Structure formats: C-alpha cells, structure tokens
Amino acid sequence: MQPKPQSPDEQAPDEQAPVTHWALVALAMAMLLSSLGISIPNVALPTLADAFRTGLPQVQWVVLAYLLAITVLIVSAGRLGDIAGHRRVLCWGLAGFALASTLCAMAPTLPALVAARALQGAAGSILMGLTVALVRTSVSKERTGSAMGLLGTMSAIGTAAGPTLGGLLISGLGWRAIFAVMAPLALAGLVLAQRCLPADAQRGRVDHRAFDKPGTLVLALTLAAYALAVTAGNGAFHRRNLILLALVALGLALFVLIERRSPAPLVRLSAFRDPALNAALAMSALVSTVMMTTLVVGPFYLSRVLGHPAAVVGLVMSVGPAISALSGVPAGRLVDRFGANAVVIWGLAQMAVGAFALAGLPNMLGTAGYVLALAVLTPGYQLFQAANNTAVMMEVPQDRRGVISGVLSLARNLGLITGASAMGAVFTLASGSANPATAGTASVAHGMAVTFALAGGLALLGLVIALSGGAFNLERSGNTPPRRGGNS
C-alpha cells in the first residue's frame, strides 16, 4: 500500500493553526444544536398537550417529526456537502435551523408546529452530518481524535442540558421559549462558521446534475418506511408493520438498482465492499441500540422498583449524559495516543461490562448499583464513538467525507430508533405485562435484568466484529504510517 501524498485540503489545518480553536467552537456549536433539538422538547410534551388541547399521541409528533427528518435526510445532507462545499452547506443548515426555530416558537397550531419541527430536523441533519466531515479539514491529523471527542462531549451536553433548560424556560417564559432560544444560538454558530471554518474547494454555482435526485427520493422514502415500521404499534407487531417492512425491502432493492445506473450516485456501492466501513456501521448501530436501552428501560426501573419520584428519576437519568460530557474529550485524547483500533476494542469491552452490570448491580445495590453501572457503560460509549468516527473519517477523500459522515450518523440513528422499539418490546415481554408502568416490582426487575443481559450480548457482538480481523487496521487509525507492499 503506497502512502498517499497529502492533498491541499489535508494540509490546510496545519497552515490555519491560529483559527483552529474557533473552527472547533463552530463545529461544537453545530453539534450542540442538533442534540438540543432532540432533547429540549421532551419536557414540554404535557404543556403542549394542554396548550393545544390534545392528547399525548398527537404531541409526540413534535419529537418524532424532528427525528424522522434527520434520519431520512442525513445521507443526502452529507452528499450535498460533498457537491456544494461542506462549509457552505453547514452555513445553510445553521441559517435554516435558526429560521425553523423561529417558526416553531411562532406556531399557532399543532400541525404548524410539527411542520416547523420537520424543517428544523432537515436543518439538523445537515448539522449532525457535516460537523464530523469538517473535522479533517479544520484540525491537524494528529488532533482528529481529540476533536471527535469534543463533538461527542457537545452531543452529550445537548442531551443532558435539554430537559433541564427546557424545564426552566417553560416555567419562566412558556413553551415557545424552548424553541426561540435556539435561534440566536444558530445565528452565532453561523457567524463563527463563516469566519473560522476553512474555505471550500468548490467555488461558484452548484452543479445540480451531480446530485442524485431519484436515489435521494427512494432512500428517503425507504428510511421513512423503516422508521415507521419499527415505531408504529408501540412495540406490538401488526400487519401494517409487515407491510412497511416489505416496502423497505422493495425500496432497498430499487435504491441499489438506481445507484448502479446513476452517473453521480448518492452512495457509491463500492464503498460497502470495504470491510472496515461495514464493520464500523454495524458496530455503531449495535452500540446505539445499547445506549437507547438505558433511556427506554431506566425510567420504569427507577420509578417502579426503586420507588423514586419523577424529579429523582430525572436526576438519576441525567448521570449518564453528564458522565458522557465529561469523558468525551479524554476519550478523544486516548484515540490520538493509542490509535483508533485499540480504543474501539477497549470501548466495546467496557460497554459490555457496563451493560451486564446494569443487569445485576441495581437489583443488588439499588440506585448506587445503577449509577455505578452507568459510570462504566457511558465512558465506554464515548471511547467507542471517538475511535470509530476517527477510524472511518481519517482516510476518506475530501469529495466523499460528507456522504460517509452521513452514512455513519444514519447507522447511529437507525440503532437509536431500533433500540427504542426492539429493546422496549423485549422489556415488555420479559416483564410479563402489556404495560410495564403498572407491572409489579418483581416483574419490572426481571425485565430489567433480561433486557440488559441482551444489551450486553449486543456489545459483545460488536466486540467480536472489532476483533474479527476486517474491522480496522492500524493504517486506518491514522497513528501508524502505511507499510509498503504486503498484506495489511
């Protein structure tokens, strides 16, 4: 394998060292906003139900519209960045996020609010997809791991701070304030991005012929069908779920056919012949499923078995994101020091230990056992995320970074959606009750143990993939120079 000469965009970060700090601030703010958009409205659902005089199933679309828009559009957002320029499209995303946040705050009806949230999710897909893609042109190669760790920290801060900030704003200013507050933050990020991020290689007008419109449409419809298939029915499986899954299979087959014939495909199918990329995507989906399990199962266990009131449940649930926020940057530094390959394995092993601990320690030690297990699981997740993102993005060419970053984020989001549905169904089945909220304490405790034992198994499966030989190699970790000749 011959070492590749550095392209101008790969040399740019070293030449732009004085602005690297502010470039990272701009990327961190974009990641913070995309996460805040997910977490901040959840606390407002009861208030919105009262304000619009409707039920919880209707106001839940305020959350679902955002998540579905991100999941459906994130790959297309990455591809658009590859074509039009990563900085330019990120600025479009920040401007769109500010506009959508304003529209949310002004929404006169629930349907208008849901539509504005879908627009906000479309902008959020750009923020989530392109921040990772811009890291390689914004920082030097040896600091990539630290930058990825910082983005993980900002994502965790957004997740942790959303409910608290939302609660304070609703108490003082009403529900519209939780959306209005994001508009000036997005505008501040826009100013920083325009001034501090490295210029795009692309100049002039965008060639719209380079954008795969048929492939984008088919993929968006397929992902929407999948998201609806795994969320419809609240864990129960009905005929409509089967119909939607059949449409997913048909959509995937049609997408592959379109991509093979497209002169400018949205996703180059040849990329999936790379075992390292396939392994990274599979592990990302598995890990996201495990982490979603803590959000799905945790509240039932803490309230039903341990008897905590809602305020204490929220406090204990915030421990995970808080630990994640504190461990993100150190995780990135470990990647820079030891290499992505070693840290991926370390993180997955730690996650497996943490998941199995959640299956047993809370039933033995109560709240202390729950927090202790989270303190093992969450830093393992941050280690994996920083290392996995670094390993994937290190050697991706400039003109494919956006779409590969989008595919990586898509795998994570699909894992979150699948985890919310599948692991919730496992917990319901294991607890022996159609409604875990009213099940007995022994049933909920048993459901908790079974569900997290399965989550530990998923983490071990990820570890097996990492150790299988094709997942990563030291060359792709960016910490060992490529060897000449021979098999890697």
N, C-alpha and C positions, 0 to 999 in steps of 0.2 A: 504493500500500500504506500504510494508516494505521498509525502506531505504536500498539502495544498498551499500555494502562496497566498498570503493574506490579500483579500480584496480591499479596495479603499474604504468600504463601509466598516470592515472589521478593524481597520487601523484607526478609524475616526475617534473611538473613545479615548485612546491614549493622547491624541492630539488635543482633545477637548476636556482634559482633566479639570480645568478650573470650573466648568459648568456641570460636571458630573453630579455633584451633590444636588443641585437644583433640578436636574433632569430626573433624578431618583425621587425627589419630592413630588414632581408632577405625576410620575407613574404611580407612586404610592397613593396619591390623592384619587387618581382614577380607580384604582383597585378598591380603595375605601368606599367610594361612592357606589360602585357596583354591589358591594356586600351590604352596605347600609340600605340600599334599595330593597334587598331581600328581607332584612331583619326588622326594619323600623315599623312597617305597617302592622305586623302581627299583633302587637299590643293594642292596636286601635280597633280590632275587629268588633268587640262588643259595642264600642262607641259608635262605629259606623252603622251597625245594625239598628241602634236606637235612632241615629240621625236620619237614616233613610227608611226607617220603619219597615224593616225586612228581617229575614232570618239569617242564621249563620251560613247555611249552604250558599246563599246568594253573595254575601260579603266576602266569602272565601275566595271569590274570583278576583278580588283586589290583589291577593297574593299570587294566585295561580296564573293570572294574565302576565305578570312580570316574569315568573319562572318559565312559562311556556315560550314566551317571546325570546328569552335568552337562549333556551335550549334549541329552538327551531332555527335561529338566525346566526348562532355564534360561528359556525364554519364559514358561512357566506360573508360575515363581517371580516373574518381573517383574510379571505380571498380578496375582498375589496381593498383591504390594506396593502396586499401584495401588488395589486394593479395600480392603485391611485397614490400610494405612498402611505407608510404607517403613521407618520406624524400627522399628515393631512387628515386621514380618516379618523384618527383618535380625536383630533380637534372637532371634527364633525360630530363625533359621539358625545363629547363634552357639551357642545352647544345644544345638541338635541336633548341631552339629559336635563340641562337647565330649562329648556322650553317645556319638556314633558312634566317636570316637577312643578312648574308654574301652573300648567293646565290641570294637574292633579289637585293643587291647592284651590283652584277656582271652580272645580267641577260642581255643577248644580244638581246632578242626578247620579245615581249609582252606575248606570250604563256609561255615562260620560267619564266617570272616574275609572272604570275598568278599561275603557278605550285609551285613556291617558296613561294608565299603568302599562298597557301593552306597548305604547310608544316609548315609555320610559325603559321597558325591558329591551326593546330594539336597540336603543342607545346604550343600555347596559351591556348588551352582547358585544358591542364594539370595545367598551372599556375593559371588559373581562378578557376578551380575545386578544387585544393588541398590546396590552401592558407587558405581557410575557414576551411577545415578539420583539418589542422595542428594547428589551434589556441588553441584547447582544450589541446593539449599535450605540448604547448610552453609557456603558461601563466597559472597562477593560476585561479581557478574558479571565484573568485570574481573580476577578471580583464578582464573576457571574453568580456563583453560589450564594454569596452574601446578599446580592441584590434580589435573588429569588426568595431568600429567607425573609427579606424585608417585605416583599409583596405578600408573602404568607402571613406575616405579622399584621399588616394592614387589613387583610381579609378577615383575620380573626378579631381585630379591634372593631371592625364594622359589624361583625356578627354579634359580638358581646355588647357593644355600646348601643346598638339599635333599640332593643326593648327598654333600656333604662332612659335613653334620651327621648324616645317616643313617649314614655310614661310622663316624664317631666313636662314635655311640650303640650301634651293633651291636657294635663292638669292645669297648666297656666294659661294656655292660649287656644286650646281646642284642637280638633283633629287635623284641620287644614295646615297647621304649623309644621306637622311632621313631614309634609311634602315641600312646603315653602322653604324650609331650612336648607334643603339640598340644592336649590337653585343657585344661591351665591357661592356655595362650595364648588359647584361645577364650573361657574364662571371664573373663579380663582384658579382652578385647575387648567382651564382653557388658556388663561394668560400665561401661566407657567409653561404649559406645553408649547405654545407658540414661540416663546422666548428662549427656552432652555433645551428642548429636545433637538437632537441632530437633524439637519435638513434631509429631506428625502432625496434619493437619487432620481426619482421620477419628477419631471418638470412638465409644465403646460397642461393641456386638456387631457382628460381621462379617455382612453380608448374603450368605449363601452362594448365593442365587439370582443374584447378579451375577457368579458365576464360571462360565465356560463349560465344564462338565464333559465333554460329548460332544466338543467341539473339542479340549480338552486331551488326552483319551484318544487320539483319532485322530492328533493331531500327535505325541504321544509314541511311538506305535507306528510311525508313518511315519519319524520320525527314527531310531528304533532299527533299523528295517529298512535305512535308508541306511547307518548306521554299520557294521552287519554286512556289508552288500553290498560296501563298499569296503575292509574289513579281512579278510574271510574269504578264505582261499586264499593269504595271504602274497604278494600281488602277481599271482598267477596268476588267470585268469578262467575260471570253470567255470559249469555250468548253474545251480548254486544262486545264484551272483551275479546271473544274469539274472532268476531268479525273484524274488529280493529287490528288484531294481530295478523289476520290474514291479509289485510290491506298493507300492513307493514312489510310482510314478506313480498307482496307484489310490488310495493314501492321500491324496495331494495333491489329487486331484480331489474326493474325499469331504470333505476338510477345507474346501476352498473352498465347497462346497455348504452345509456346516453353518454356516460363518461368515456366509454371505449370509442365512441364515434365522434366525440366533440373535439374540434381543433384546439380549444382552450378549456380543458376540463376544470371543473371546480376543485376536484380532488384527483390527483394523479394516482390511479390504482396501483401503479408500480411501487408507490411508496409503501404499500401494505405487504410487499414482498420482503421488507426489512424486518427480520425477527425482533430486532431491538425496539422498533416503534410499536409493533404489535404487542410485545410484552409490556411496554410502558403503558399503553392504552388499557390493556386488560388489568394490570395492577392498579391503575388509577381508578377504574370502575369498582374493583373489589374493595379498595381502601375507602372510597367514598360511601359505599354501602355500609361498611362497618361503622363509620363515623355517624351516619344518619341514624343508626340503630340507637345511639345514646340519646338522640333527640326524640325518637319515637317512643322508646320503652321507658326511659328515665323518669319522665313526669308521673307515669302511672305507679311505678315502684315507690318513688319518694312520697307520693301522697297517700296511696292505699296501704302500703306495707309499713312504711316508717311513720306515717301519720303527720307529715309536715303540712302546714297551711300553704296557700298559694305563694305568699311572699317568700317563704323559706325555700320552697321548691325552685322559684326563680333564681334565688341567690345561689343555691347549690348547682343549678344548671349552668350558671354563668362561670363556674370554676373552670370548666373545660376550655371555653373561648379565652378566658383570662390567661390560663397556662399557655395556650396556643400563642397568644400575643407575645408573651414573654420569651417563648422558646424559638420563635421564628428566625430572628437574626442569628442567635448562636448556632442554630441548625445550618444556616447558610454558610457560616464560617467553617463549620466542620466539613461541609462539602468541599470548600476551597482547599482545605488542608489535607483531607484523606481521600478525596475523589468520590464521584457520584456512585460508583459501583459498590464500594464498601458501605456507604451511608444508606443506600437503598436497602441493603440486606439488614443492616442494623435497625433501621426504622421499622421494617416489616416484622422483624423478630420481636421488637419492643411492643409493637401493636398487638401481636398475638398474645404476648404475656398479659398486657393490659385488658384485652377482651376476655380472656379466660379468668382473670382476676375479678372482672365485673360479674362473671357467672357465679362466683363463690364468695368473695370477700364481703359484699354488702349483707348477705344472709348471716354471716358470722359476726361482723363488726358494726353493722348498721351504717349510719351516714359516714363515719370515718372510713369504713371499708370502701364505700362508693367513691369518695373523694380520692382516696389513695390509689384506687384502680385507675381513675381518670388521670391522675398525675403521672401514671406510667403510659397510658394509651395516647394521650394528646401530644406529648413531645415526640413520641414515635411517629405520629402522623406528620408533624412538621418536618422531621428528619426526612421522611419519605418524599414529601411534596417538594422540598427544596432540591433534593438529589435527583428525583425523577424529572422535574422540569429542566434542570440544568443539563442532564444527560441527553434529553431529547433535543433541546434547542441549540446545543453547543455547535453542532456541525451542519445545521440546516442552512441551505443557501438563502441569501437575502430575499430572493423573489418568492420563496415558499414559507418564510417564517410565519407570516400571518395565518395561512391556512392550517399549518401544522399546529400552531398555538391554539387555533380554534378547535381542531380535532381533539387536542389534549384536554381542553376545557369541556368539550362536548362529552368525552368519556367520563369526566368527573361529574357533570350534571346528570348524565344518564344513570350513574351509580347512585346519586342522591335520590333521584326520582324512584328508581327501582328499590332502593333501600327503604324509602318511606312506605312503599306499597308492600313489597315482599316480606320484609322483616316485621312490619306491622301485622301482616297476616300470620306469620309464624308465631308471633307473640300471642295473638288472639287464639290461635289453635292450641298452643301449649298451655294457655291459662284456662282452657276449657270453658270459656264463656264468650258469648257473642259480643259482649260489651265489657272490656276489662275495667272500665271505670266503676262498675258495680260488682265486680267479681270479689270473692273472698281474698283475704290477705295471703293465705297459703297458695291459692291458685295463681295469684299475681307473682309471688315469689318463685314458684315453679316455672312460670312463663318467662320470667326474667332470666333464670339460670339456663333454660334451654336455648333461648334466643341468643344470649351472649356466648354460649358454647358454640353455636353455629357461626356467630361472628368471628370467634377465634379461629374456627376452621377456615373461614374465608381469608383471614390474614395469613394463615399457614399456606393456603393455596397460592397466594401472592408470593410468599417466600419461596415456594417450590419453583414458581415461574422465574424468579430472580436468580435462583441457583441452577437453573436448567442448562445454562451454557450459552443460550442465544439471547438472553435478555439484554445484557450490557457487556461491554468490554472496556478495558482501561483507556483505549484510544478515544472512545466517545465520551469519556468522563471529562476530557479536557485537561487532565492532570498528568498524563504521560505522553511523551512525544510518540508519534506514529512510527512503527517499525517498517523497514524496507523489506518487501518480499515476505514469503511465508504466509502461513495462515494466522489470522489474529485470534 
